[in-house]
Amino acid sequence: MKRVILGLWVLLCVSVLVFAGGGTEKKGTVEVQKATPRGAIELKIAHADATDIYVSRKHAQAVAFAELVNARSGGQINVKVFGAGALGGEREYTEAIKAGTVEAGIPSGVIANFFPSAMVTDIPYLFPSAEVAWKVLDGPFGKKLMEMFKKETGMRALGLAEVGFRHFTSATKMIKTPDDLKGMKIRVMETPLYVNMMRGLGASPTPIAWPEVYAAMQTKVVDGHENVLPSILFAKLYEVQKYLTLDGHTYGVDWFIINDGFFKKLSPELQHIVLDSARISCGVGRGVNQLITLMALKDLQSKGMEVYTPTEKEIQLFKEATQKPVLDWMKTRIDPALIDEVMKAASDVVAAQKRDLQ
């Protein structure tokens, strides 16, 4: 564990060094953009998260990309980062990227509205670890998914970064097996995937807008919810939820996308700079997310949350209860062959890991 934490700190320090020296001036947590030099190509990159590299994986990724491209292109490209929803929410800026009025952005869940096949990575308990997810997303399957995205949307995926694993919280009892969820009112996002998943577990799925979740827990409208650890911490849900179960039921992906028409107008040299800088910056985003997730877990424990990590046998029970209802629904929305491919890709990575340990 110490080696993991040290490695992440090194990654963060390297990313901070990359950030120094260009492109933007910082005033508090608001980015003040410098004017694009005469003759330079402007590339606006949007996200809706906080503009703080220490708490926002997306901002760390976006700023790393900006500094790398600005430096490597010798000023031929001027990347400007617009965070905190300055260019709209995820749906708005993704539509702007598709239309070509914004060049690039880092949307997450909303991408399935533009490219339904993106939901294939949301299969419950598909990835047993971040390492497995990264190898699948960076491998042939991830490349195929990004190529499909380009053909279907007219936008190009520069890389697939990380939202992270989602976990259960509860105000009433520790959740160790699917039986513990039966009859519980669980807040979910307003998507059929999560509604079907909760029904498979015997819970009562209760869609509630995120800004209303704390009050819903406080007034006992819901018993629990599921989310990534940093969101649980930042929303102070530890004040109204006592129990945390680290089951990692779904793994979220940040899509780093760019308008393909804009990309094709770049010279081959500049295209290479953009692609390679995106690859590195996705690694920065993943590393920062791993770090803030570890720190969030420590903070949640210090604030009184009781934490439980299910056994392999218990995870298998969750998997058996959730995959069938979700896959039955998903196969009516996307190509079933794609579902088979991602599940095989994940199982192949797991099998390779086991062979390496022998």
Backbone hydrogen bonds, N-H to C=O, Kabsch-Sander energy under -0.5 kcal/mol:
donor,donor_aa,acceptor,acceptor_aa,energy
5,I,1,M,-2.7
6,L,2,K,-2.8
7,G,3,R,-2.6
8,L,4,V,-2.2
9,W,5,I,-2.3
10,V,6,L,-2.5
11,L,7,G,-2.3
12,L,8,L,-2.5
13,C,9,W,-2.7
14,V,10,V,-2.8
15,S,11,L,-2.4
16,V,12,L,-2.3
17,L,13,C,-2.1
18,V,14,V,-2.2
19,F,15,S,-1.9
20,A,16,V,-1.3
22,G,19,F,-0.6
24,T,22,G,-2.3
25,E,32,V,-2.1
27,K,30,V,-1.9
30,V,27,K,-1.9
31,E,29,T,-0.5
32,V,25,E,-2.5
33,Q,31,E,-0.7
34,K,23,G,-1.0
40,A,37,P,-2.1
41,I,76,Q,-3.2
42,E,40,A,-0.5
43,L,78,N,-2.4
45,I,80,K,-2.8
46,A,104,A,-2.1
47,H,82,F,-1.9
52,D,50,A,-1.1
55,V,52,D,-1.4
56,S,52,D,-2.1
57,R,55,V,-0.6
60,A,56,S,-2.2
61,Q,57,R,-2.3
62,A,58,K,-2.8
63,V,59,H,-2.8
64,A,60,A,-2.1
65,F,61,Q,-2.3
66,A,62,A,-2.4
67,E,63,V,-2.7
68,L,64,A,-2.4
69,V,65,F,-2.7
70,N,66,A,-2.7
71,A,67,E,-2.0
72,R,68,L,-3.0
73,S,69,V,-2.4
74,G,71,A,-1.1
75,G,70,N,-1.4
76,Q,73,S,-1.4
78,N,41,I,-3.3
79,V,77,I,-0.6
80,K,43,L,-2.4
82,F,45,I,-3.0
82,F,80,K,-0.5
83,G,81,V,-0.6
84,A,49,D,-2.4
85,G,47,H,-1.7
86,A,83,G,-1.7
88,G,85,G,-2.0
93,Y,89,G,-2.8
94,T,90,E,-2.0
95,E,91,R,-2.3
96,A,92,E,-1.9
97,I,93,Y,-2.0
98,K,94,T,-2.3
99,A,95,E,-2.0
100,G,96,A,-1.3
101,T,96,A,-1.8
102,V,96,A,-1.3
104,A,44,K,-2.5
105,G,257,I,-2.1
106,I,46,A,-1.7
111,I,108,S,-1.9
112,A,109,G,-1.4
113,N,110,V,-2.1
114,F,110,V,-0.5
114,F,111,I,-1.2
115,F,111,I,-2.3
118,A,115,F,-2.5
119,M,116,P,-1.9
120,V,117,S,-1.8
121,T,118,A,-1.4
122,D,119,M,-2.2
123,I,120,V,-0.9
125,Y,249,H,-3.2
126,L,123,I,-1.6
133,A,129,S,-1.9
134,W,130,A,-3.0
135,K,131,E,-2.1
136,V,132,V,-2.1
137,L,133,A,-2.9
138,D,134,W,-2.5
139,G,135,K,-0.6
142,G,136,V,-1.6
143,K,139,G,-2.2
144,K,140,P,-2.3
145,L,141,F,-2.5
146,M,142,G,-2.2
147,E,143,K,-2.0
148,M,144,K,-2.4
149,F,145,L,-2.0
150,K,146,M,-1.8
151,K,147,E,-2.1
152,E,148,M,-2.2
153,T,149,F,-2.0
154,G,150,K,-2.0
155,M,149,F,-0.5
156,R,258,I,-3.1
158,L,156,R,-0.6
158,L,256,F,-3.4
159,G,256,F,-1.2
161,A,159,G,-0.5
161,A,254,D,-3.1
163,V,252,G,-2.5
164,G,252,G,-1.6
166,R,250,T,-2.2
167,H,227,N,-3.0
168,F,245,T,-1.4
169,T,225,H,-2.7
170,S,243,Y,-2.1
171,A,223,D,-2.4
176,K,174,M,-0.7
180,D,177,T,-1.4
181,L,178,P,-1.5
182,K,178,P,-0.6
182,K,179,D,-0.8
183,G,202,G,-2.7
184,M,181,L,-2.2
186,I,184,M,-0.8
186,I,204,S,-1.7
187,R,185,K,-0.5
187,R,224,G,-2.9
188,V,206,T,-1.2
191,T,189,M,-2.4
195,V,191,T,-1.8
196,N,192,P,-3.0
197,M,193,L,-1.9
198,M,194,Y,-2.3
199,R,195,V,-2.1
200,G,196,N,-2.0
201,L,197,M,-1.0
202,G,199,R,-1.3
203,A,198,M,-2.2
204,S,184,M,-3.6
206,T,186,I,-2.9
208,I,188,V,-1.2
212,E,209,A,-1.7
213,V,210,W,-1.8
216,A,212,E,-1.9
217,M,213,V,-2.2
218,Q,214,Y,-2.5
219,T,215,A,-2.2
220,K,217,M,-1.1
221,V,216,A,-2.4
222,V,216,A,-1.2
223,D,185,K,-2.8
224,G,185,K,-1.8
225,H,169,T,-1.3
226,E,187,R,-0.6
227,N,167,H,-2.2
232,I,228,V,-1.7
233,L,229,L,-2.2
234,F,230,P,-3.0
235,A,231,S,-1.9
236,K,233,L,-1.7
237,L,232,I,-2.1
239,E,236,K,-1.7
240,V,237,L,-1.4
241,Q,237,L,-1.4
242,K,170,S,-0.9
243,Y,170,S,-2.8
244,L,306,E,-2.8
245,T,168,F,-2.9
246,L,244,L,-0.5
246,L,308,Y,-2.8
247,D,245,T,-1.8
249,H,166,R,-1.3
251,Y,121,T,-0.6
252,G,164,G,-2.8
252,G,250,T,-0.5
255,W,107,P,-2.8
255,W,253,V,-0.6
256,F,159,G,-2.5
256,F,254,D,-0.6
257,I,105,G,-2.5
257,I,255,W,-0.8
258,I,156,R,-2.6
259,N,103,E,-2.7
260,D,154,G,-1.1
263,F,259,N,-2.2
264,K,260,D,-2.6
265,K,261,G,-1.1
265,K,262,F,-0.6
266,L,262,F,-0.5
266,L,263,F,-1.4
271,Q,267,S,-2.7
272,H,268,P,-2.1
273,I,269,E,-1.9
274,V,270,L,-2.5
275,L,271,Q,-2.7
276,D,272,H,-2.7
277,S,273,I,-2.4
278,A,274,V,-2.1
279,R,275,L,-2.1
280,I,276,D,-2.1
281,S,277,S,-2.6
282,C,278,A,-2.3
283,G,279,R,-1.3
284,V,280,I,-1.8
285,G,281,S,-2.6
286,R,282,C,-2.4
287,G,283,G,-2.6
288,V,284,V,-2.9
289,N,285,G,-2.2
290,Q,286,R,-2.5
291,L,287,G,-2.1
292,I,288,V,-2.8
293,T,289,N,-1.9
294,L,290,Q,-2.1
295,M,291,L,-2.4
296,A,292,I,-2.1
297,L,293,T,-2.2
298,K,294,L,-1.9
299,D,295,M,-2.3
300,L,296,A,-2.9
301,Q,297,L,-2.2
302,S,298,K,-2.1
303,K,299,D,-1.4
304,G,301,Q,-1.6
305,M,300,L,-2.2
306,E,242,K,-2.7
308,Y,244,L,-2.5
315,I,311,T,-2.6
316,Q,312,E,-2.1
317,L,313,K,-1.4
318,F,314,E,-1.9
319,K,315,I,-2.7
320,E,316,Q,-2.5
321,A,317,L,-1.7
322,T,318,F,-1.7
323,Q,319,K,-2.5
326,V,322,T,-1.8
327,L,323,Q,-3.3
328,D,324,K,-2.7
329,W,325,P,-1.5
330,M,326,V,-3.0
331,K,327,L,-2.5
332,T,329,W,-1.5
333,R,330,M,-2.0
334,I,330,M,-2.2
338,L,335,D,-1.1
339,I,335,D,-1.2
340,D,336,P,-2.1
341,E,337,A,-2.1
342,V,338,L,-2.3
343,M,339,I,-2.1
344,K,340,D,-2.1
345,A,341,E,-2.6
346,A,342,V,-2.3
347,S,343,M,-2.2
348,D,344,K,-2.6
349,V,345,A,-1.8
350,V,346,A,-2.2
351,A,347,S,-2.4
352,A,348,D,-2.2
353,Q,349,V,-2.3
354,K,350,V,-2.0
355,R,351,A,-2.0
356,D,352,A,-2.1
357,L,353,Q,-1.1
358,Q,354,K,-0.5
358,Q,355,R,-1.1
